Amino acid sequence: MSTQSLPGVTVVDHPLVQHKLTLMRDKETSTKTFRALMRETATLICYEVTRQLSMDEVEIQTPVAPTRAKVIAGKKLVFAPILRAGLGMAEGMLDLVPAARVAHIGLYRDPETLEAVEYYFKTPEDIADRLVIVVDPMLATGHTAVAAIDLLKKRGVRDLRFVCLLASVPGVETLRAAHPDVEIWTAAVDPQLNDHGYIVPGLGDAGDRTFGTR
């Protein structure tokens, strides 16, 4: 794991993560394989983003003797995938933390303005008391991520992290400018966006590639 020179960004450079990301970038990768790779990579990144969770000690009885052992402290996590592409990553993260709660954030990017438009937002009632990990495969312009975090903060959430497969430098700068308290975990940071707001070199539209809609 390494920290990108951009402040607040952690690039997960584990060889398995980087290998799987390369396969996802390849335009010849099938929908089935892309979907599986996204799920697997999300699980690996989730391992890193949860590394610093607080722990408590509890008394338990092993088959041999009583002992004190560590458990995660506090309330369960909330994974907050941005629909629809974030669902594929959330599934992989739930494989690692199956007891986590799930919030759903429905946003799409207007093709003309590239701004985020809300169409659905559903969270656990006590989300303000929980660590929330926002999940979206691509941090491109950053507008969707900013809008999602805006919505969560309006619900009182203060402990937030953002996880993506791939980020752009402009997207990171936009998100960090709007929410400097929210750290980012990603597999890579690409340098730029094209005229359509796609990350370059990127991997295309993660939603379309996950669900086979293009």
C-alpha positions as CSV (number, residue, x, y, z in Angstrom):
1,M,0.0,0.0,0.0
2,S,1.3,3.5,-0.8
3,T,0.2,7.0,-0.5
4,Q,-0.2,9.1,-3.6
5,S,1.5,12.5,-3.6
6,L,-2.0,14.0,-3.7
7,P,-2.9,14.8,-0.1
8,G,-5.6,12.6,1.4
9,V,-5.2,9.8,-1.2
10,T,-4.1,6.3,-0.5
11,V,-3.2,4.2,-3.6
12,V,-3.5,0.5,-2.8
13,D,-0.5,-0.9,-4.8
14,H,-0.8,-4.5,-3.8
15,P,0.2,-6.7,-6.8
16,L,-3.1,-8.5,-6.9
17,V,-5.0,-5.1,-7.0
18,Q,-2.8,-3.8,-9.7
19,H,-3.0,-7.0,-11.8
20,K,-6.8,-7.1,-11.6
21,L,-7.0,-3.4,-12.4
22,T,-4.9,-4.0,-15.6
23,L,-7.3,-6.7,-16.6
24,M,-10.3,-4.4,-16.1
25,R,-8.6,-1.7,-18.2
26,D,-8.3,-4.1,-21.1
27,K,-11.2,-3.4,-23.5
28,E,-11.2,-7.1,-24.5
29,T,-12.2,-8.2,-21.0
30,S,-15.7,-9.7,-21.0
31,T,-18.6,-8.4,-18.9
32,K,-18.6,-11.6,-16.8
33,T,-14.9,-11.3,-16.1
34,F,-15.1,-7.5,-15.5
35,R,-17.8,-8.0,-13.0
36,A,-15.9,-10.6,-11.1
37,L,-12.7,-8.6,-11.1
38,M,-14.5,-5.5,-9.7
39,R,-15.9,-7.6,-6.9
40,E,-12.6,-9.1,-6.1
41,T,-10.7,-5.8,-6.2
42,A,-13.3,-4.1,-4.0
43,T,-12.7,-6.8,-1.4
44,L,-9.0,-6.2,-1.4
45,I,-9.3,-2.4,-1.2
46,C,-11.9,-2.8,1.6
47,Y,-9.2,-4.7,3.6
48,E,-7.0,-1.6,3.4
49,V,-9.7,1.1,4.1
50,T,-10.8,-0.8,7.2
51,R,-7.2,-1.3,8.5
52,Q,-7.5,1.4,11.2
53,L,-10.9,0.5,12.7
54,S,-11.1,0.9,16.4
55,M,-10.9,-2.3,18.5
56,D,-12.3,-3.5,21.8
57,E,-11.3,-6.5,23.9
58,V,-13.9,-9.0,25.1
59,E,-13.8,-12.1,27.3
60,I,-14.4,-15.3,25.4
61,Q,-14.0,-19.0,26.0
62,T,-11.9,-21.0,23.4
63,P,-12.2,-24.8,23.3
64,V,-9.1,-24.8,25.5
65,A,-9.3,-21.8,27.9
66,P,-10.8,-18.4,28.6
67,T,-9.0,-15.5,27.0
68,R,-9.4,-11.8,26.1
69,A,-9.6,-11.2,22.3
70,K,-10.2,-8.2,20.0
71,V,-13.4,-7.3,18.2
72,I,-14.3,-4.2,16.1
73,A,-15.6,-1.4,18.4
74,G,-18.8,0.6,17.9
75,K,-21.7,0.2,15.5
76,K,-21.5,-1.7,12.2
77,L,-20.1,0.0,9.1
78,V,-22.3,1.4,6.4
79,F,-21.3,0.9,2.7
80,A,-22.9,3.6,0.5
81,P,-22.7,2.6,-3.2
82,I,-23.5,5.3,-5.7
83,L,-25.9,3.6,-8.1
84,R,-25.6,1.9,-10.3
85,A,-21.9,1.1,-10.8
86,G,-21.1,1.2,-7.1
87,L,-23.3,-1.9,-6.5
88,G,-20.6,-4.2,-8.0
89,M,-18.0,-2.9,-5.6
90,A,-20.3,-3.0,-2.6
91,E,-20.9,-6.7,-3.1
92,G,-17.2,-7.4,-2.9
93,M,-16.9,-5.3,0.3
94,L,-19.9,-7.2,1.8
95,D,-18.1,-10.4,1.2
96,L,-15.5,-9.1,3.7
97,V,-17.9,-7.4,6.1
98,P,-21.2,-9.2,5.7
99,A,-22.8,-7.5,8.8
100,A,-22.4,-4.0,7.4
101,R,-25.4,-1.9,6.7
102,V,-26.0,-0.6,3.1
103,A,-27.1,2.9,2.0
104,H,-28.1,3.5,-1.6
105,I,-27.3,6.8,-3.3
106,G,-29.0,7.3,-6.7
107,L,-27.1,9.9,-8.8
108,Y,-26.4,10.2,-12.5
109,R,-24.2,12.5,-14.4
110,D,-25.9,14.9,-16.7
111,P,-24.2,14.3,-20.1
112,E,-24.3,18.0,-21.0
113,T,-23.3,19.7,-17.8
114,L,-21.5,16.7,-16.2
115,E,-23.2,17.7,-12.9
116,A,-24.7,15.1,-10.6
117,V,-28.5,14.7,-10.5
118,E,-30.2,12.9,-7.6
119,Y,-33.0,10.3,-8.1
120,Y,-32.8,8.1,-5.0
121,F,-31.4,8.2,-1.5
122,K,-32.1,5.6,1.2
123,T,-30.0,5.1,4.4
124,P,-30.2,3.4,7.8
125,E,-32.0,5.6,10.3
126,D,-29.0,5.9,12.6
127,I,-26.4,6.5,9.8
128,A,-25.1,9.7,11.6
129,D,-23.7,7.4,14.3
130,R,-21.7,5.2,11.9
131,L,-18.6,5.1,9.8
132,V,-19.8,5.4,6.2
133,I,-17.7,4.2,3.2
134,V,-18.9,5.8,0.0
135,V,-18.3,3.5,-3.0
136,D,-18.1,4.3,-6.7
137,P,-15.8,2.7,-9.2
138,M,-14.8,5.9,-10.9
139,L,-13.8,9.3,-9.4
140,A,-13.8,11.2,-12.7
141,T,-15.0,14.9,-12.5
142,G,-15.7,14.4,-8.8
143,H,-19.1,16.0,-9.0
144,T,-21.0,12.8,-8.2
145,A,-18.8,12.0,-5.2
146,V,-19.2,15.5,-3.9
147,A,-23.0,15.4,-4.3
148,A,-23.2,12.0,-2.5
149,I,-21.1,13.2,0.4
150,D,-23.2,16.4,0.6
151,L,-26.3,14.3,1.0
152,L,-24.7,12.1,3.7
153,K,-23.5,15.1,5.7
154,K,-27.0,16.6,5.5
155,R,-28.1,13.4,7.3
156,G,-25.5,14.2,10.0
157,V,-22.7,11.8,8.9
158,R,-19.3,13.0,10.0
159,D,-17.1,9.9,9.7
160,L,-16.7,9.3,5.9
161,R,-14.3,7.6,3.6
162,F,-14.4,7.3,-0.2
163,V,-13.4,4.2,-2.1
164,C,-13.0,3.8,-5.9
165,L,-11.2,1.6,-8.4
166,L,-9.8,4.5,-10.4
167,A,-9.5,8.2,-9.8
168,S,-8.4,11.2,-11.9
169,V,-6.3,14.0,-10.7
170,P,-9.1,16.6,-11.4
171,G,-11.6,14.4,-9.6
172,V,-9.4,14.0,-6.5
173,E,-8.8,17.8,-6.4
174,T,-12.5,18.5,-6.7
175,L,-13.5,16.1,-4.0
176,R,-10.8,17.2,-1.6
177,A,-11.5,20.9,-2.2
178,A,-15.2,20.3,-1.3
179,H,-14.6,17.8,1.5
180,P,-11.1,18.0,2.8
181,D,-12.0,15.7,5.8
182,V,-12.9,12.8,3.5
183,E,-9.9,10.6,2.6
184,I,-9.8,8.6,-0.7
185,W,-8.7,5.0,-1.3
186,T,-8.1,3.9,-4.9
187,A,-6.2,1.4,-7.0
188,A,-4.7,4.2,-9.3
189,V,-4.8,7.8,-10.1
190,D,-4.9,8.7,-13.8
191,P,-3.8,12.2,-15.0
192,Q,-6.7,13.6,-16.9
193,L,-10.2,13.6,-18.3
194,N,-11.4,13.8,-21.9
195,D,-14.0,16.2,-23.3
196,H,-16.8,13.8,-22.2
197,G,-15.6,13.6,-18.6
198,Y,-14.1,10.1,-18.9
199,I,-10.8,9.2,-17.1
200,V,-7.8,8.9,-19.5
201,P,-6.5,6.3,-20.0
202,G,-9.1,4.9,-17.6
203,L,-11.2,1.8,-18.3
204,G,-14.3,3.2,-19.9
205,D,-17.8,3.4,-18.3
206,A,-17.6,1.0,-15.3
207,G,-21.4,0.7,-15.1
208,D,-21.8,-0.3,-18.7
209,R,-18.9,-2.7,-18.5
210,T,-20.3,-4.3,-15.3
211,F,-23.8,-4.7,-16.5
212,G,-23.2,-5.2,-20.3
213,T,-25.3,-2.3,-21.3
214,R,-22.9,-1.0,-24.0
